[in-house]
């Protein structure tokens, strides 16, 4: 039984190593600045069900609807929101010769990726000019064709004028502090079935033996070897 325990521990160690070596960002922020004292902060966090979006804005007018979107290009150094281009739409949902109507119930097929307002509603401010929204978006991503990184967020006025904008950047330590989201992000990106256990002397010993036996081989190869080891152990 001890042999089986050591083999499983080694598998967990190797799997965690593989996840770390190919890590993908799971948190990002955007700091929006704009006209007439309008500003906003956006936090993006990976969860098991999609990307959590939390936006707070100040300097808005009560009773006005403010659409907001993720745009294709970053905000330049001069802060010109017009330079951010159009809405992020890698799937080419919106085409010139067809009417565009985002259906929040079928976002992957009907909505521009960056059309946050159509999927989740426009921003509306209270009497003090503040607005806050929080939701999980099922189509946003941190990698691949649908990545939100290196793009920008823009808040529009009722006349579609661009009032505030900011770049989406990978979050620095402490920028997004929710422990629950940290846990969900880890679960979403660790290999399925990886065991979350505290490191022990036995873990470290087996991990070192694996590294020596593979002669610096890739973590994927190491995992394959450990899987075989576990199978052999259960066959005994």
Buried (B, 14 or more C-beta within 10 A) or exposed (E): EEEBEBBBBBBBBBBBBBBEEEEBBBBBBBBBBBEEEBBBBBBBBBBEEBBBBBBBBBBBEEEBEBBBBBBBBBBBEEEEBEBBEEBBBEBEBBEEEEEBEBEEEEBEEBBBBBBBBBBBBBBBBEEEBEBEBEBBBEBBBBEEEBBBBEBBBBBBBEEEEBBBBBBBBBBEEEBBEBEEBBEBBBBBBBEEEBEEEEEEEEBEEBBEEBBEEBEEEEBEEBBBBBBEBBEEBEEE
